[in-house]
Amino acid sequence: MTRADLALLWRRHRAASVVFLLASAVTLFFLARILVSAVYWASHHEEPIAPWMTVGYIGHSWGIPPREIDERAGLPLPVEGHPLTLQEIATARGVPVSEIVVLVEKTLTELEAELEAERKAGKDAAHD
């Protein structure tokens, strides 16, 4: 397509061209978000638990539903849409953050063992 063809297209179909350009920009934006997210989480898989993390971040990193971690560990749900960090939870409870970190690590170990047992049972059932 030559420059003259593009100019003609712009003159004859300006509204359609604008819609096409906007749709292309939106598509590129979401594609970039997906790629950035994929690259980030590929290198942050099963990160060691740290006080700055929220349960949602931990769940995403470990591939376990965050609300399951909350429920099993007895942690509070996000307050008004604001997720609490492990440090904030420890401060609210008046305990050292290391205690909350150990609690979350223990919960993750238990949940991973259960998920592995479920996977193994599923494989065994598939082979029968």
C-alpha positions as a Markdown table, in Angstrom:
| # | Residue | x | y | z |
|---|---|---|---|---|
| 1 | Met | 0.0 | 0.0 | 0.0 |
| 2 | Thr | 1.5 | 3.3 | -1.1 |
| 3 | Arg | 1.3 | 6.6 | 0.7 |
| 4 | Ala | -1.3 | 7.8 | -1.9 |
| 5 | Asp | -3.5 | 4.8 | -1.1 |
| 6 | Leu | -3.3 | 5.5 | 2.6 |
| 7 | Ala | -4.2 | 9.2 | 2.0 |
| 8 | Leu | -7.2 | 8.1 | -0.1 |
| 9 | Leu | -8.3 | 5.7 | 2.5 |
| 10 | Trp | -8.1 | 8.4 | 5.1 |
| 11 | Arg | -10.1 | 10.9 | 3.1 |
| 12 | Arg | -12.8 | 8.4 | 2.1 |
| 13 | His | -13.1 | 6.4 | 5.4 |
| 14 | Arg | -11.9 | 8.7 | 8.1 |
| 15 | Ala | -14.2 | 7.3 | 10.8 |
| 16 | Ala | -13.4 | 3.7 | 10.0 |
| 17 | Ser | -9.7 | 4.5 | 10.0 |
| 18 | Val | -9.9 | 6.2 | 13.4 |
| 19 | Val | -11.8 | 3.2 | 14.8 |
| 20 | Phe | -9.2 | 0.8 | 13.3 |
| 21 | Leu | -6.3 | 2.8 | 14.8 |
| 22 | Leu | -8.0 | 3.0 | 18.2 |
| 23 | Ala | -8.7 | -0.8 | 18.2 |
| 24 | Ser | -5.1 | -1.5 | 17.2 |
| 25 | Ala | -3.8 | 0.7 | 20.0 |
| 26 | Val | -6.1 | -1.0 | 22.6 |
| 27 | Thr | -5.0 | -4.4 | 21.3 |
| 28 | Leu | -1.3 | -3.5 | 21.5 |
| 29 | Phe | -1.8 | -2.2 | 25.1 |
| 30 | Phe | -3.4 | -5.5 | 26.3 |
| 31 | Leu | -0.8 | -7.6 | 24.4 |
| 32 | Ala | 2.0 | -5.6 | 26.2 |
| 33 | Arg | 0.2 | -6.2 | 29.6 |
| 34 | Ile | 0.0 | -9.9 | 28.9 |
| 35 | Leu | 3.6 | -10.2 | 27.9 |
| 36 | Val | 4.9 | -8.2 | 30.9 |
| 37 | Ser | 2.7 | -10.3 | 33.3 |
| 38 | Ala | 3.9 | -13.5 | 31.7 |
| 39 | Val | 7.6 | -12.6 | 31.9 |
| 40 | Tyr | 7.2 | -11.3 | 35.5 |
| 41 | Trp | 5.4 | -14.3 | 36.9 |
| 42 | Ala | 7.7 | -16.7 | 35.1 |
| 43 | Ser | 10.6 | -15.4 | 37.1 |
| 44 | His | 8.7 | -15.0 | 40.4 |
| 45 | His | 7.3 | -18.5 | 40.7 |
| 46 | Glu | 7.3 | -19.9 | 44.3 |
| 47 | Glu | 9.1 | -16.9 | 45.7 |
| 48 | Pro | 10.3 | -17.2 | 49.4 |
| 49 | Ile | 7.7 | -15.6 | 51.7 |
| 50 | Ala | 8.6 | -12.0 | 52.8 |
| 51 | Pro | 6.9 | -9.5 | 55.1 |
| 52 | Trp | 6.0 | -7.1 | 52.2 |
| 53 | Met | 4.0 | -9.7 | 50.4 |
| 54 | Thr | 0.2 | -9.9 | 50.4 |
| 55 | Val | -1.7 | -13.2 | 50.5 |
| 56 | Gly | -2.9 | -12.5 | 47.0 |
| 57 | Tyr | 0.7 | -12.1 | 45.8 |
| 58 | Ile | 1.8 | -15.3 | 47.6 |
| 59 | Gly | -1.2 | -17.2 | 46.1 |
| 60 | His | -0.3 | -16.0 | 42.6 |
| 61 | Ser | 3.3 | -16.9 | 43.0 |
| 62 | Trp | 2.6 | -20.3 | 44.4 |
| 63 | Gly | -0.4 | -21.1 | 42.2 |
| 64 | Ile | -2.7 | -21.5 | 45.2 |
| 65 | Pro | -6.0 | -19.6 | 45.7 |
| 66 | Pro | -5.3 | -16.7 | 48.1 |
| 67 | Arg | -8.6 | -17.1 | 49.9 |
| 68 | Glu | -7.7 | -20.8 | 50.6 |
| 69 | Ile | -4.5 | -19.6 | 52.2 |
| 70 | Asp | -6.4 | -17.0 | 54.3 |
| 71 | Glu | -8.9 | -19.5 | 55.5 |
| 72 | Arg | -6.4 | -22.2 | 56.4 |
| 73 | Ala | -4.0 | -19.9 | 58.1 |
| 74 | Gly | -6.7 | -17.9 | 59.8 |
| 75 | Leu | -5.6 | -14.6 | 58.1 |
| 76 | Pro | -8.0 | -11.7 | 57.6 |
| 77 | Leu | -9.5 | -11.0 | 54.2 |
| 78 | Pro | -8.6 | -7.8 | 52.3 |
| 79 | Val | -10.1 | -4.8 | 54.0 |
| 80 | Glu | -12.3 | -2.7 | 51.7 |
| 81 | Gly | -10.4 | -4.0 | 48.7 |
| 82 | His | -7.0 | -3.2 | 50.2 |
| 83 | Pro | -5.0 | -6.4 | 50.7 |
| 84 | Leu | -2.9 | -6.5 | 53.9 |
| 85 | Thr | 0.8 | -7.3 | 53.8 |
| 86 | Leu | 2.1 | -10.0 | 56.2 |
| 87 | Gln | 3.8 | -7.2 | 58.1 |
| 88 | Glu | 0.4 | -5.3 | 58.5 |
| 89 | Ile | -1.3 | -8.5 | 59.7 |
| 90 | Ala | 1.5 | -9.1 | 62.3 |
| 91 | Thr | 1.3 | -5.5 | 63.5 |
| 92 | Ala | -2.5 | -5.8 | 63.9 |
| 93 | Arg | -2.1 | -9.0 | 65.8 |
| 94 | Gly | 0.8 | -7.7 | 67.9 |
| 95 | Val | 3.1 | -10.6 | 67.0 |
| 96 | Pro | 6.4 | -10.7 | 65.2 |
| 97 | Val | 6.1 | -10.9 | 61.4 |
| 98 | Ser | 8.3 | -14.0 | 61.5 |
| 99 | Glu | 5.4 | -15.8 | 63.2 |
| 100 | Ile | 3.0 | -14.9 | 60.4 |
| 101 | Val | 5.6 | -15.9 | 57.8 |
| 102 | Val | 6.1 | -19.3 | 59.4 |
| 103 | Leu | 2.3 | -19.8 | 59.6 |
| 104 | Val | 2.0 | -19.0 | 55.8 |
| 105 | Glu | 4.9 | -21.3 | 54.9 |
| 106 | Lys | 3.3 | -24.1 | 56.9 |
| 107 | Thr | 0.0 | -23.5 | 55.2 |
| 108 | Leu | 1.6 | -23.5 | 51.8 |
| 109 | Thr | 3.4 | -26.8 | 52.6 |
| 110 | Glu | 0.1 | -28.4 | 53.7 |
| 111 | Leu | -1.8 | -27.1 | 50.7 |
| 112 | Glu | 0.9 | -28.2 | 48.2 |
| 113 | Ala | 0.9 | -31.7 | 49.8 |
| 114 | Glu | -2.9 | -31.9 | 49.4 |
| 115 | Leu | -2.7 | -30.7 | 45.8 |
| 116 | Glu | 0.0 | -33.2 | 45.0 |
| 117 | Ala | -2.0 | -36.1 | 46.6 |
| 118 | Glu | -5.0 | -35.0 | 44.5 |
| 119 | Arg | -2.9 | -35.0 | 41.3 |
| 120 | Lys | -1.5 | -38.4 | 42.1 |
| 121 | Ala | -5.0 | -39.8 | 42.9 |
| 122 | Gly | -6.2 | -38.4 | 39.6 |
| 123 | Lys | -3.3 | -40.0 | 37.7 |
| 124 | Asp | -3.8 | -43.3 | 39.4 |
| 125 | Ala | -7.5 | -43.2 | 38.6 |
| 126 | Ala | -6.7 | -42.4 | 34.9 |
| 127 | His | -4.4 | -45.5 | 34.7 |
| 128 | Asp | -7.1 | -47.9 | 36.1 |
